[in-house]
């Protein structure tokens, strides 16, 4: 395996991990917002 390929794999892995973390944070914030909402 060459270094560029390894770097690409790591980059893609961290890219998707960050996307998932961000999505989870947004989902938690939304759940918190609906819990605190006067309508629920």
C-alpha positions in Angstrom: 0.0 0.0 0.0 1.3 3.4 -0.8 1.2 6.4 1.5 -1.3 8.3 -0.5 -3.8 5.4 -0.4 -3.4 5.0 3.3 -3.9 8.8 3.8 -7.0 8.8 1.6 -8.5 5.9 3.6 -7.8 7.7 6.9 -9.2 11.0 5.5 -12.4 9.3 4.3 -12.8 7.5 7.7 -12.3 10.6 9.7 -14.6 12.6 7.3 -17.5 10.2 7.8 -16.9 9.9 11.6 -17.1 13.7 11.9 -20.2 13.7 9.8 -21.8 11.1 12.0 -20.8 12.9 15.2 -22.2 16.2 13.9 -25.5 14.5 12.9 -25.8 12.9 16.3 -25.3 16.3 18.0 -27.9 17.9 15.8 -30.3 15.0 16.6 -29.7 15.4 20.3 -30.2 19.2 20.1 -33.5 18.6 18.3 -34.7 16.1 20.8 -33.8 18.5 23.7 -35.6 21.3 21.9 -38.8 19.3 21.5 -38.7 18.1 25.1 -38.4 21.7 26.3 -41.1 22.9 23.9 -44.4 24.1 25.3 -46.3 22.3 22.6 -45.2 18.8 23.6 
